[in-house]
Amino acid sequence: MPLASSAAGETRRNALILTVVGLFCILVPAAFMRAGIVDAYTAHIIAMGGINALMAIAVNMIVGITGLLTLGQAGFLCIGAYSCLIFKVDLGFPLPAACAWAVVITTVAGFLIGFPVLKLTGDYLAIVTLGFGEIIRVVFINLKRLTGGPNGRSFGTLLSQNHEAALLVVTVVLILVVALLQNFLRSTYGRAIMACREDEIAANANGIDIFRYKMTGFVIAAFIAGIAGSLYAMVVGMVQPANAAFLRSIDYLIYVVLGGMGSMTGSILAAYVLTYLQEFLRFLQDYRLVIYPLILFFVMLFRPQGLLGMKEFSFVRTWNRLTRRKNAPPPESEAADGAPVSAAKPAPVDSSRAVLTVENLSIDFGGLRAVNNFSCCLRGGELVGLIGPNGAGKTTVFNMLSGVYVPTEGSIRFRDKNGLEHAVGAMKPFQLNRRGIARTFQNIRLFSKLTVEDNIRIALHSARRASPLDALFRLPRYLEDEARMLDETTRLLRLFKIDDKRHEQARNLPYGEQRKLEIARALASGPNLLLLDEPAAGMNPQETEALMALISFARKEFNLTILLIEHDMHLVMGICERIIVLDYGSIIAEGAPEEIRSNPAVIKAYLGEEAVK
């Protein structure tokens, strides 16, 4: 596979660059210490900066990447630190084994805590995780035999007196964590987590299990905090319950906010700078508590997005610029001039078989029945319009068909990509997407801060073959996955004529191109049923004409059955073969466009009883 070979070569070249940079970061401090340029005190501060950088990465993984506000991350550091030292000193484990077990315990704690609390969102999640940190602190205070009570416990010397070894160990671990985490975040798994941050509803509709990926981000953060806690125990040699205090979690959150939420390199930079700044201000005893917050205040006043915003510094990109190496355009695909062929593209349509069968579908919101006894049957390849006045219940029907709402009554049967029929009324959106139902939204729901290319690649998530381990170490299966997704993305973007915008953020596209991107993203999963919710909303007549041609072309090219909600009667009458009319949640008419155009009940619903007379 040429693309996979090219990607493998690029990966080897990048790995060589990063290895050289990593060795430089490791060997230079060691050489400086041997030469006496860096004394033991400075080495200790740099090592603590590295530990704080790991905690900043852990917090950024939750707050910046996953998009969840948590305030108890210091509790995981404390669990890791106490576990490491108890395994080493009390149980007599070798240091590497003690660290490994400490990380395992912290990760398990992250899973056990995350499973219930991640069902909460927003302020509730922040308050619960704040409570978790305080619970950890109080528990460790009362476990006096193991933890030494409120004053903590000194465990003798591990690396606390060998500052050169401490600095080297912390630096090596930090480099490895950053490298592996960046590999993960640039994979389909990382894109799935960021999609959850950007828009949970859109992510779910594109085949992503929201809770699973929130849990993944939370557990990864706990894993990194466990590593930081083990290093803290080794470097400091003493742990106190106060390490789990609320203010310590706030310190780590400040590193993330100052560096830029979503930027790992920004968090690392902020952690090192603020760690050294805190030590420097110790010499200004009376002014320390004033200067430190003032610096933060002015930085956030004039740079509210943080030092790097969501950008990442890349040694590879820097090297390419220095050597005047331009990023090559995506390789030409052999099928570039043809239609995209999705990995999950359905078989040729069979118009004699029902793709979607809906019977007596109803839903109540409190005492209000929003949809009442809605029934329809869509056969393979049909393009059916669903129309009605504002508030008639059209989008509510779409939300039931796509799994956003669970019907109060009725049944939905859907024939999937493999021709198998399922009862899908209780399925979640990501499950329906994987079976072949894709949708767009009345109000465009793109992953606005991600690139156009990434929006499409996220929709290909369910077609992945690589495991998280493949992604971490960029193994051949991961490279093949990424090459295949890049090829499919390129062909889709060319088909929709937005390939030249592939590296722009989705929010920067003109409105019409955002609509095209949303439809392209819906098609990326290879559906056999496409639900279009007012795709022409906000378009001018020229854009609407182009959209009509695009829908007709996509229907034929992708073997689609389409159910369309639209208020633009020119579009509906121009491309739909059959139209269903809703009013007050009930079907009042169904038939060909010519029949609907002259139907008295439809005219009355739209124009009032006087229009019929």
N, C-alpha and C positions, 0 to 999 in steps of 0.2 A: 504494500500500500504506500504510494509515494508520499502522501501527506504524513503518515505515521513515521516514515523514515526521516522526513524533514524535521518533524517535531522532535524525534529522538536525537538528531544531530544538534538541534537548537538547545535541547535540554542538557546535553553533555557540555556544550560550550558555556552555557550559563552556570552549570555546576562548577566548572573549572574557575570561572571568574569569582564566584562566591566562595570557593575554597581558598583561593588566594587572599581574598579580603578577610575571610575568617581567620586564617593563619596570621595575617598582619595584626588583626585586633587582639589575638592571643599572645603573640611573641613580643610585640612592642612593649606592652606594660611589663612583661617579665624582664626584658632587657633593661628597661628604665629602672626597675627595682634593683637589679644586679649592679647597675652602674651608680646607684645611689641618687638618681634624679627624682625618683618617687619614694618617699619614706613610708614607713609602716602605717602611719596615721592616714595618709592620703590613699594608700592602697585599700585600707579598711573602708574609707568613705566611698571609693569607687566600687568596691564589692557590694556595699549596701545599696549603692545606686543601681547596680545590676539586679539585686533582689527586688527593689522597688519597681524596676522596669518590668520584671516578670509579673508582679502584681498588677501593674498598670495594663499589661497585655491581657491578663485574666479579666480585669474589669471591663476593658474595651471589648473583649469578646462578647460580653453580655450586653453592655450598654450601647456600644457603637455598632457592632456587627449584627447582633441578634435583635437589638432595639428594645431591651427590657431594662427597667430601672431597678437595680438591686442595691441594698445598702448594708449587706452583711458579709462582704467578701473577706474581710479580715478574719472572720471566724474560721474560714477554710485554711488560711495561713496558720492560725493557731493550732488547728487539728493536725496539720502536717508537721509542724515544728515539734509539738509534744509527742506525736507518734514516732517520729524519727529518733528522738532522744531516749524515749522509753524502750524502743526496740534495741537501740545501741547499748545503753547503759544498764538498764534493768534486766533485759533478756539476753544480752551478750551477743547480739547479731553483728556480723561484720558490717562496716559502714555502708557499703553499696546495697546490701540486702535490707538494712534498716531504712535507708532512703526509699528503696523500691516499695517496701511494705507501707511506709508512710504515705506515699503517693497513691497506692491502691486504696488505702483506708479513706483518704480524703476524697478520692474519686467516687467511691461507694457512698460516702456521706453526701456528696453532691447529687448523686442519683436519688437517694432516699429523700432528700429535702426537696429537690426539684420536682419530683413526681406530683406531690400535692400542691406546692405553691405556684407552679407555673400554670395552673388552671385559673389563677388570678391575673389581673392586668393592671397597669397604671399605678396609681397611688397605693392601691391595696397590696400589690406585689412589693412595693418599696417598704411599706410598713411591716409586712410579714417577714421579709428578709432582715430588716432592722431588728425585729424581735429575735430572729435566729441568732444574730451576732451577740445580742445581750444574753440569750440563753446559754450559748457556748461559754461566754465569760463567767457567768454565775456557776455553771457546772464545774468548770475548771477551778474556780475559787474553792468550791466545796470538796473537790477530790484531793484533799491535802496530801494524802500518802503518795499519790502519783505526781501531782503537779506542784506541791510545795505551798498551796494556798495562795492568798492574794499577793504575796511577795515573789512568787515564782520559785523556780528551782534551778540551781546551777548544776550543770552536768559535767563540770570539768572542761577539759580542752579537747576539741575535735579539730577544727581548723582555726579556732579563735586566736591562737597565738602564732599561727603560721600564715601570715598575711599574704605572702606571695602565692602559696598554694590556694588560699581562699579566693584570691582575685582570679587566678587561672581557672579554677573550677567554676566559679560563677560566670565568667566570660564564655567559657566553652558551652555550658548549659544554656545560657541565654541565646547564643548563636544557633545552637541546634533547635531550640524551641521556636525561634523566629523563622528559621528555614522551613521546618516541617509545617508550621502553622500557615505560612504563606503558600506552601504547596496545597494545603487543604482548602484554603479560602479561594484559590484560583481554580478549584475543581468544581464539578457540578454540585457537590455537597455544599461547598462554600457559597455558591451562587444561590442555592436553595435557602440557606439561612438568611442571606441578605434580602432575598425576595420576601421572606416573612417579615423582616424589618420594614420593608418599603410599603407593602400592602398585603395584609393577611388574606383578605377576601380574594384578591386576584391570584395570590400564590396558591391558595387552596383550589381555585378553579383551574389552575394549570398543573394539577397533579401532585402538589406538594402537601405532605402531611404536616400541618402547622405544629402540632404538639410535639411530634417526633423531633423536628429540627430545632425547636426551642430547647427541648431537653438536650439535644446534642450540643448546642452552644453552651448551655449551663454546665453540663458535665465536663466539657473541654476546659471551661474556665476553672472549675474546681480542680481538675487535673493539674493545670498550670499553677494554681495557688498551692497545691500540695507540694509541687517541686520547689516553689519559692519558700514554703515553710520549712522544708528539709534543709535547704541552703541556709536559711536564717538560723536554724538550730546549730548547724555546723560552724557558721562564721561567728555568731555572737556567743554561743556556748551557754546561753541562759534564755529561758522562755517564761513569760508572765501571762496570766489571764488578761492583763491590760492590752496585750497584743490583739485581742479580739474586740476591743472597744469600738464604739460607734465612730469616734473621731479618727481612728486609724482607717476605717473604711472610707470616710470622707476624704482623707488625704489621698488615697488611691484614686478616688473619683476625680479629685482636683487634677491629678496628673493627666487623666484622660480628657477632661474638659479643656485643659490648657493646651495639650498636644493636638487635640482634634479628635472628636468622636468618630470612629471608623478608620483612623489612621494609626496603625501599629507603630510605625517609625516615629510619628508625632508623640505618641505616648511614651516611648522609650526616651526620646530626647527630653521631654518634660520631666520625666522621673529622675534622670541624671542631673538636670539643671537644678531642680527644686531640692534634691537631696544635698547637693553641694551648697546651695543657697542657705538652707537651714543650718548647716554647720558653720558657714561663714558668718551668719548673723548671730551666732552664739557669742561672738566677740563684741556685739553691740547690745549688751544685756537689756538696757532700759528701752531700746527702740525696736527690738526684734519683733515683738508682737504687733507693731504698727507698720513697719516696713514691708514685712512679708505679705500681709493682706493687701496693702496698697499696690504692690507690684502686680498681684493677681487682678486687682480691680481695674488697673489701667490696661493690662493686657486684654481682659475680657471686654473692656469698653471699646477699644480700638480694633480688636481682632476677635470678635465674638465666636467665630467658627474655630478658634484655636490656632496654634502655630501652623499646622499643615492642613487644616480642614479635614477632608476625607482623602487627601492625596497620600501616596506612599513614595518615599525615596527609594530609588532602585539603582543599585550599583551596576546592573546590567544595562539599563537605559543610559546611565551616565557614561559607561564604557563605549556604548554604541555612538553616543554623541561625540566623544573625544576622538574616536577613530573614524568619525564621519560616516558611520554605518547607518543607513536609513532602514527603518522598519519596512520589510518587503510587504507588498500587498498580498492579500490572501491568494493562494495558488488557484489557478484556473481549474475549474471543474469540467470534466468531460461532458457533463450534462448541463452546463451552465446556460445554454440557450434553450433548453427544454424546461419542462415543469419540474419542480422539486419532487423528489421521491422520498417521502418520510420513511423512517425505519418501521413505523407502524401503519403504513398506508393500507386502507381497507381494500378488499377484493372488489372487482367490478360490481357495480350496483345491480341488484335484482329488483326490478320495479314491481314484481308480483308479490313480494313479501313485505310485511309491515316492519318498519324499523322502530317506530315508537307507537305504542298503544296506550292511551290514557282513558280510564273509565271512572266517571263520577267523582272527579277530583274536587275536594272542598278543603278549605282551611279557615279556621276561626282565630281571630285575635281578640281575646277577651270575649265580649258579647257580640262582636262584629264578625259577620261572615263575609270575608273579602272575596272569596271565589266559591261558587256554588255549582256542584255537579258538572264540572268541565270535562268533556269527553272529546277525544279526537283520535285519528289514526293517520300516521304519516308513512307512506310507502317509500320504498327505496328510490332516491333520485328526485323526489318531489321538492318543490319550492313553494311553501305555504306561508301566507301572510296572516298575522294575528293583529287585528286593529280594533279600535274602540276609542271613545272619548277619554280624556284625562281622568284617572281614578277608576277606570273600568276594571282593573285587576290584571292587566297584561303582564307587567313585570313580576307580579306575585306568582303568576303561572310559571314564568321563566325560572323564578327562584325555587319553585317546587320541582320543576323538571331537572334543574341543575344541582339539587341537593342542599341549597341554602336554607330552605324551609322544609320541614317534614309535614306532609299533608295530614289534616285531621281525619279525613275520610278518602276513600277511593284507592285506585291502584295505578301504578306506572310500570309498564313492561317495555324493555328495550332490548333490541337485537344488537349484540356487540360486534366488534371488528371481526371476530371469528365466526359470526353467524349464529351464536348461541343466544337464546333469549333469557333474560333475567328480570325478576321483580326488583326494581331499583328505588322504590319510594322511600326507603329508610337509609339509603346510601349517602355518604358524605361527598362533597364536591370533588375531592381528589380521587376518590374511588370511581366516580362516574367519568371523570376525565380519562382515567386509565382504561376504561371500557369503551370509550369512543364518543363521549359527549363533550363538546367544547362550546364556549360561549364568549361573547363580548358583553360590554356593560353600557347602560344608558349614559352614565357619566364615565368617560374614559378612565380606566384603571390600569395605567402602565406603571412599571417600576421606575419612577421618574428620575431618580438619581443614578440609575445604572445606565449603561450604554444601550444603544439600539441593538447591537449584536447580543449583549447579555440578555436582553428581554426575550429574544428568540431562543437562546440556548437554555434558558430556564424552562421554557415550555418543552424542551426535549429531555427533561430530567428523568421522566419515567422510562425512557429508552436506554438508560445507562446500563453498562455491563461491568464497569470497574467498581471495586470495593473501596471503602475508605482507606484501607491499607495501600491499595494501588495508587490512590491519590496522594497519600502522604509521601511516598517514596518515588512517585512518578514512574511506575512500572509500565511495561509495554501495553498492558490492557488499558491503562489510563490514557496513554498516548494515542492508542487506536480510538478510544471513545472520543477524546477531544478532537481528533482529526475528522472523525465522522460527523460530529456535531458542527464543526466549523464548515465542512462541506455543505451540509444541509442548510445551515444558516445563510451561507453565501448565496445558495440557489434561491432561497425564499426571498431574501432581500433584493436580489436582482429581478425576480418575478414582479415584486411590488415596486420596483424602481426607487428604492431607498438605500441601495448599496453604498452610495457615496456618503451617507450619513451614519455608517455603522459604528463609528467610534465616538459619536456625539451622545450626550445625555439625552434620554428620551424626552425629558421636559423641554428641551430646546427646539424640538421639531415644530413646524407649523401645524395647526390644528388638523388639517386634512391628512397630513402624513402621520400624525399620531393615530388617527382612525385606521389608516392603512396598516400601521405597525401592529395595532391591536388585533386586526383580522389575521395578519400574517402569523402572529404569535399563537392565535387560536388554532390555526391550521398546522402549526409545527408538530403538535402531538398526534397528527394523523387521524382525526376524528372521522366518523361516518355520519354524525349528526351535528350540525352547527346551529347554534342559537344566536341570532343577531338581534341585539336590543337597540333599536333606533340608531343604526349606523350612520344615517344621513343627518342626524341632529347637528345643527350649526353650520351645515355646508351650503355653499352658494349653488345656483343651478348648474354651473359647469362642473363643479366637483361632484354633484349628485349624479349627473350623467356618467361621469367616469366611474363612480361607485357602482352604478347599475351594471356597467360592462364588466367591472371587476368581479362582482358577485356571480354573474352568469358564467364568467370564465372559470372562476374557482369551483363553482358547482360541478362543471363538466370535468375539469382537470383533476379534481381531488375525489371524484365519485361521491359527492356529498348529498345528503338530505338536509334541507335548510328550513328552519322555522324562523320567520322574520317579524319583529315588531317594528312598526314605522308609522309616523304621522304624515309623511309626505305621500299623498295619494298618487302623485305622478309616478313615483318609484314603485309603490305597491302594485298599482294597476299595470305597470309596464313590464314587471318581471315575474310576478306571482301567478301560478297556475290555479291556485285555489285560495280562498280567503275565509278566515273565521272572524266573526265580529263579536266582541264582548261588550256588555253594558251592565254595570252594577254587579260584576262578577259572574254573570251568566251569559251563555251563548244565545244571541238573538238572531243570528243568520250565519249561513255557511254555503259557499258555492263559488262558481267561477266569477272573475272580475266583473263581467257584464251583468250577471245576476245581482251582485252586491251593489253595483252602481245605482240600480233602480229599485232596490228593495225598500219598501216604505218604513220598515222597522229601523233600518240603518239610517235613513234620512231623518227620521224622528229623533234618533239617539244623538245625531250630530247637530242637527239644525233646529230641533224642537217640533212640537206638534203642528204649529202653524205652517211649517214648510211642507208637510204632507198634504194639508188642505189646499 
